[in-house]
Amino acid sequence: MKVALINPNWSFSGSIYFGCRAPHLPLELRITQLLLTEAGHHAELIDAHICDLSVTDIGDRLAAFRPDMTVVTTAPTYLFWRCAPPELRVPQQVCHAVRELSPLLVIVGPHGSTTPRAALKKLNADIVVMGECEETVARLAAGERSAVPGTCYRENRSIRVIGGPVATKFTDLPALSWPDEMIARHDHHHHRFDGGKIGRGAEVEASRGCPYSCTFCAKENFRNGYRHRPPETITWEVRALQRQGVEYVYFIDEIFLPREALLRELVPLGLKFGIQTRIDLWKPHMLELLGRAGCVSVEAGVESLTPEGRDSLDKRCKLTTEQLAERLIEAKRHIPFVQANLIEVPQDNDESVHRWRERMRDSGIWANDPVPLFPYPGSPDYRRLWGLPDDLAWERAHDHYLRQFANFSEIQEERPLTLGELELEART
């Protein structure tokens, strides 16, 4: 079977999306491509974001390739599945353009994982994959159509949902390799602010899932159970990237947990890398090893400066606010850039937040202005407000967010549009 895997050319005008807007490696699509190739299929990855392809360009490539199945993702790389753009504007534009060129149109991503019926209808697709997509797409390419676990599809005039989201085993996946021409385009160093950029950047998964259940994290329908890859697989992948000129890697794990064996494998590589983690999980000696392994950037989830605030977010944090501050300062001794992430919660006093941020700044640590929470469908926050997501879950969460907050994240210069306006724009 000939399978096209499309990462759209993302744009975020009018969106509440607060993730990084630079192109990143589409890891889930590359893994899918490798599984398909191993099974004897011809799979072509069209990364319209990193190649800056228009919708017309994508259509031209598809017309030349003539796929039997086309796969479109609804979020920019796995790094942002848990905080994707709520609107489906860009995937709608792509799906509309390739629909006649795609005998079988398959959708993967967080939207279909949480609201499969709505995603199927909005994107006029044949099948939606719920959960981690790699192994399910391989089953679809093998000819399975009906009753595949973790899929939603049209049957006559009705829509069937088979089971719930599925997870890829992940730990047995081979080390990824990337075409030279793709890596040559990847000059972005995600979340790097130490000023030392020289070579190319890339992203790598060391683990998938998270053992915690913080209320704000939309991971209930994908990337949930924690699994990690063997250190030797990761180091093989990193060495291959280094041979292609990559100087810096960002580990896009849901949470980068302290793993001494992995860090010791990384020490001799001369790699520079960034991570997102919980600072309360790191002991001082492990922070020293983290710096020695090459970490130059840490994005640390603190979220709230009060025990009550952290409890409301179900952080299960055992350290006090003072101990968290001391752990951040210790991290800064070994790592050039340390960020403490804060979320806007009612338990935190504005003045105390300001003082704490000033203290962190004086210690060389950047603590962001607290970010308002978006109740992503698939997060405990959404369930607390409205119960299980239905077909209007994204609209409901988006309208609530716009009504609740006057200010949004620091990167947003314009007031976001409503979901209806964003998606209507894609249909005109």
C-alpha positions in Angstrom: 0.0 0.0 0.0 1.1 3.6 -0.7 0.6 5.8 2.4 1.1 9.5 2.6 1.8 11.0 6.1 1.1 14.7 6.3 2.2 17.2 8.9 0.4 20.5 7.8 2.1 23.9 7.5 0.9 25.2 10.8 -0.3 28.8 11.3 -1.7 30.2 14.5 -3.3 33.6 13.8 -6.2 34.2 16.1 -5.5 31.0 18.1 -5.1 30.6 21.9 -2.2 28.3 21.1 0.7 29.1 23.4 3.2 26.4 22.3 6.3 27.0 20.3 5.5 28.0 16.7 8.7 26.9 15.0 8.8 23.6 13.1 9.6 20.5 15.0 10.3 17.0 13.9 7.0 15.0 13.5 8.1 12.1 15.5 4.8 10.2 15.5 4.7 10.3 11.7 8.3 9.2 11.3 7.7 6.3 13.7 4.6 5.4 11.7 6.6 5.6 8.4 9.2 3.2 9.8 6.6 0.7 10.9 4.9 0.9 7.5 8.2 0.5 5.6 9.1 -2.6 7.8 5.7 -4.1 6.8 6.5 -3.7 3.1 4.4 -0.6 2.4 5.6 2.5 0.5 5.2 5.4 3.0 6.0 9.1 2.2 6.3 11.7 4.9 5.2 15.2 3.7 6.3 17.7 6.4 4.7 20.8 5.1 5.7 22.8 8.2 9.5 22.4 8.0 9.4 22.6 4.2 7.1 25.6 4.2 4.7 24.0 1.7 1.3 25.5 0.8 -1.9 23.6 0.6 -1.5 23.6 -3.1 2.0 22.2 -2.8 0.7 19.4 -0.6 -1.9 18.6 -3.2 0.6 18.5 -6.0 2.8 16.1 -4.1 -0.1 13.9 -3.3 -1.2 13.9 -7.0 2.3 12.7 -8.0 2.4 10.1 -5.3 -1.1 8.8 -5.7 -1.6 7.3 -2.2 -4.0 4.5 -1.3 -4.2 6.0 2.2 -3.5 9.6 3.5 -2.9 10.3 7.2 -3.2 13.9 8.5 -2.3 14.9 12.1 -4.2 17.6 14.0 -1.3 18.8 16.2 2.3 20.0 15.5 4.4 17.1 16.7 3.9 14.9 19.8 5.4 17.6 22.0 2.2 19.6 21.6 -0.5 16.9 21.6 -1.3 17.8 25.2 -1.6 21.5 24.4 -2.5 21.6 20.8 -4.4 24.4 19.0 -8.0 23.8 19.9 -9.2 24.7 16.4 -9.0 22.4 13.4 -8.6 25.2 10.9 -5.3 24.1 9.4 -6.1 20.4 9.2 -9.5 21.3 7.7 -7.7 23.3 4.9 -5.4 20.3 4.2 -8.2 17.7 4.3 -10.4 19.8 2.0 -7.5 20.1 -0.5 -6.5 16.4 -0.5 -9.9 14.7 -0.1 -10.4 13.8 -3.8 -6.8 12.6 -3.9 -7.2 10.3 -0.9 -9.2 7.1 -1.3 -8.8 6.6 2.4 -8.4 9.6 4.6 -7.2 8.9 8.2 -6.9 11.4 11.0 -4.5 11.1 14.0 -3.9 13.5 16.9 -5.4 14.7 20.2 -8.7 16.0 18.8 -9.8 12.7 17.4 -8.5 10.9 20.5 -10.8 12.9 22.7 -13.7 13.8 20.4 -13.6 11.3 17.5 -17.0 11.9 16.1 -16.5 15.6 15.9 -13.1 15.2 14.3 -14.4 12.8 11.7 -17.2 15.2 10.7 -15.2 18.4 10.8 -12.4 16.9 8.6 -14.7 14.8 6.4 -12.4 11.8 7.0 -13.0 8.1 6.7 -11.3 7.0 9.9 -10.1 8.7 13.1 -7.4 7.0 15.2 -7.9 7.4 18.9 -4.7 7.5 21.1 -1.2 6.9 20.0 -1.3 6.3 16.3 1.7 4.4 15.0 0.6 0.7 15.4 -3.0 1.4 14.5 -2.1 3.1 11.3 0.0 0.1 10.4 -3.0 -2.2 11.0 -5.1 0.0 8.7 -2.5 -0.2 6.0 -2.5 -4.0 6.4 -6.1 -4.0 5.3 -8.0 -4.0 8.6 -11.0 -1.7 8.5 -13.8 -2.6 10.8 -13.7 -3.2 14.5 -10.0 -2.1 14.9 -9.6 -1.0 18.5 -9.1 2.7 18.9 -10.8 3.8 15.7 -13.8 5.8 14.7 -15.3 5.4 11.2 -18.3 5.8 9.0 -20.5 2.8 8.4 -23.3 3.4 6.0 -25.0 6.5 7.4 -23.8 6.1 11.0 -20.5 6.6 12.9 -19.0 3.8 14.9 -16.5 4.2 17.8 -14.6 1.1 18.6 -13.4 1.0 22.1 -11.3 3.8 23.5 -7.8 5.3 22.8 -5.0 2.8 22.4 -1.3 3.1 23.4 1.7 2.0 21.4 4.1 -0.3 23.2 6.8 2.2 22.4 9.7 0.6 24.4 10.5 -1.8 21.5 10.6 0.9 18.8 13.9 1.1 16.9 16.1 4.2 17.0 14.8 6.8 14.6 16.9 8.0 11.7 16.0 11.1 9.6 16.7 12.1 6.0 19.7 14.5 5.7 17.6 17.0 3.8 15.1 17.2 6.7 17.7 17.6 9.4 19.4 20.3 7.2 16.3 22.4 7.5 16.0 22.0 11.2 17.8 24.9 12.7 15.4 25.4 15.6 16.7 24.7 19.2 13.5 24.3 21.2 13.5 26.1 24.5 17.1 27.1 24.4 18.1 30.4 25.8 21.7 30.0 26.9 23.0 31.8 23.8 25.3 29.0 22.7 23.6 27.8 19.6 26.0 26.6 16.9 24.7 23.5 15.0 21.3 22.1 14.1 18.6 21.1 16.5 16.4 18.1 16.8 13.8 16.4 19.1 14.0 12.9 20.7 11.7 10.9 22.8 13.3 9.1 25.8 10.0 8.2 27.3 6.3 8.5 26.8 3.5 9.0 29.3 3.6 10.2 32.8 3.0 8.6 36.2 1.3 11.8 37.5 -2.3 13.1 36.9 -2.1 16.9 37.3 -5.5 18.4 36.7 -4.4 20.7 33.8 -2.7 18.1 31.7 -4.6 16.7 28.7 -3.1 13.3 28.5 -5.9 11.0 29.5 -6.5 9.8 26.0 -2.9 9.6 24.8 0.6 9.6 26.3 -0.8 8.4 29.7 1.0 5.2 30.9 4.7 5.9 31.6 7.2 3.9 29.4 10.8 4.6 28.7 13.2 3.5 25.9 16.5 1.7 26.7 19.4 4.1 27.1 21.4 2.4 24.3 18.5 3.0 21.8 18.5 6.7 22.7 22.2 7.1 22.5 22.3 5.4 19.0 19.6 7.9 17.9 21.5 10.8 19.3 24.8 9.8 17.7 23.1 9.5 14.3 21.8 13.0 14.7 25.2 14.3 15.8 26.7 12.9 12.6 24.1 15.0 10.7 25.3 18.1 12.4 22.9 18.3 15.3 24.3 20.0 18.3 21.2 20.3 20.5 18.4 17.9 21.3 15.2 18.6 23.1 13.7 15.6 24.9 10.0 15.9 24.2 9.0 13.5 27.0 5.8 14.1 28.8 8.1 14.3 31.8 11.8 13.7 31.9 12.3 11.7 35.0 15.7 11.2 36.7 17.3 8.1 35.1 20.9 7.8 36.2 21.7 5.1 33.6 20.5 7.3 30.7 22.4 10.4 32.0 25.6 8.4 32.3 25.2 7.2 28.7 24.8 10.8 27.6 27.9 12.2 29.5 30.6 11.2 26.9 28.5 12.3 23.8 29.2 16.0 24.1 25.5 16.7 23.5 23.6 19.7 24.6 20.0 19.1 25.4 16.9 20.5 27.0 14.1 18.9 29.1 10.8 19.5 30.8 10.5 18.0 34.2 9.4 18.4 37.8 12.1 19.9 39.9 10.8 18.2 43.1 11.9 14.8 41.7 15.6 15.7 41.4 18.1 15.3 44.2 21.1 17.6 44.2 23.6 14.9 43.1 21.3 14.1 40.1 21.1 17.7 39.1 24.9 17.8 39.0 24.8 14.7 36.8 22.1 16.2 34.6 24.4 19.2 34.0 27.4 17.0 33.4 25.4 15.0 30.8 24.9 18.1 28.7 21.6 19.7 29.9 21.6 23.4 29.1 17.9 24.1 29.5 15.3 23.0 32.1 11.6 23.8 32.0 10.5 23.0 35.5 6.9 22.7 36.5 6.3 24.5 39.8 2.8 25.7 38.9 1.7 27.2 42.2 3.6 28.9 45.1 1.2 27.6 47.8 0.6 24.1 49.1 -3.1 24.7 48.6 -2.6 25.8 45.0 -0.5 22.7 44.2 -3.0 20.5 45.9 -5.8 22.0 43.8 -3.8 21.0 40.7 -3.2 17.5 42.2 0.5 17.9 41.9 1.4 15.4 44.7 4.4 17.6 45.5 6.2 16.7 48.7 8.5 19.7 48.9 7.6 23.1 50.4 7.8 26.3 48.3 11.1 27.2 49.9 12.5 23.7 49.1 11.3 24.1 45.5 13.1 27.5 45.3 16.3 25.9 46.8 16.1 23.0 44.3 15.8 25.5 41.4 18.8 27.5 42.6 20.7 24.2 42.9 19.8 23.4 39.3 21.0 26.8 38.1 24.5 25.9 39.6 24.8 23.2 36.9 22.5 24.2 34.1 22.8 27.5 32.2 19.0 28.2 31.8 16.4 27.2 34.3 12.7 28.2 34.0 10.1 27.8 36.7 6.6 27.4 35.1 3.7 29.0 37.0 0.0 28.6 36.4 -2.6 31.2 37.4 -4.5 29.7 40.4 -6.7 31.6 42.9 -4.7 30.3 45.9 -1.7 32.4 44.9 -1.5 36.1 45.9 -0.3 38.4 43.1 2.1 40.3 45.4 3.7 37.1 46.7 4.1 35.8 43.2 5.8 39.0 42.2 8.2 38.8 45.1 9.0 35.1 44.3 9.6 35.9 40.6 11.9 38.7 41.6 13.9 36.3 43.9 14.2 33.8 41.1 15.3 36.5 38.7 18.0 37.6 41.1 19.2 34.0 41.2 19.4 33.8 37.4 16.1 31.8 37.0 13.3 32.8 34.8 9.8 32.4 36.3 7.0 33.2 33.9 4.0 35.4 34.6 1.4 32.8 35.7 -0.4 31.4 32.6 -4.2 31.0 32.7 -5.4 27.4 32.3 -7.2 26.1 29.3 -9.5 23.2 30.3 -8.4 20.9 27.5 -10.8 18.1 26.7 -9.1 15.0 28.0 -7.8 16.7 31.2 -9.2 16.3 34.7 -9.9 20.0 34.7 -12.4 19.5 31.9 -14.1 16.6 33.7 -14.5 18.7 36.8 -16.3 21.3 34.9 -18.5 19.4 32.5 -17.9 15.6 32.8 -16.8 13.4 30.0 -16.1 15.2 26.6 -18.9 15.2 24.0 -18.9 16.3 20.4 -18.9 20.0 21.5 -16.2 19.7 24.1 -13.6 21.9 22.3 -16.2 24.6 21.6 -17.3 24.5 25.3 -13.8 24.7 26.7 -12.8 27.5 24.2 -15.8 29.7 25.0 -15.3 29.2 28.7 -11.6 30.2 28.4 -12.4 33.4 26.4 -15.1 34.4 28.9 -12.9 33.8 31.9 -9.7 35.6 31.0 -8.9 39.1 29.8 -5.2 38.3 29.4 -3.6 35.2 28.0 0.0 33.9 27.5 2.9 36.3 27.0 3.4 35.3 23.3 -0.2 36.3 22.3 -0.4 39.8 20.9 -4.0 39.7 19.7 -7.2 38.6 21.3 -8.0 35.1 20.2 -11.0 34.4 17.9 -13.8 32.0 18.8 -13.5 28.5 17.7 -16.4 28.9 15.4 -14.7 31.9 13.8 -11.5 30.0 13.4 -13.0 26.9 11.9 -15.5 28.8 9.8 -12.6 30.7 8.3 -11.2 27.3 7.2 -14.3 26.4 5.3 -14.6 29.6 3.3 
